[in-house]
């Protein structure tokens, strides 16, 4: 891949899950000068975070399956083979918190937990750039 953020092991996306999207968008726009592009993904409102024209993250409401969790930022790391990384996570003493899910037109992601308890999102993009 030509995009350095989409190479295996690279941090490639950051996402805020929040209880108040409008307040979060206003805060970060004012604080950091980010612009937002509102879209709907699988019927769910989502705001693409941009610096200039570069998309670098997103803001979404906390999903129902995560109800009760506090608002938080999550980081995504690109992997070449999500199935292999899941297997290795378990072999190395980690856990799979959320098995792979498809993001239409993007790829597949999962949430892992390392042996110390930290969580991380892994993403395998469906196409190269």
Secondary structure, 3 states (H helix, E strand, C coil): CCCHHHCCCCEEEEEEEECCHHHHHHHHHHHHCCEEEEEEECCEEEEEEEECCEEEEEEEECCHHHCCCCCEEEEEEECCCHHHHHHHHHHCCCEEEEEEEEECCCEEEEEEECCCCCEEEEEEECCCC
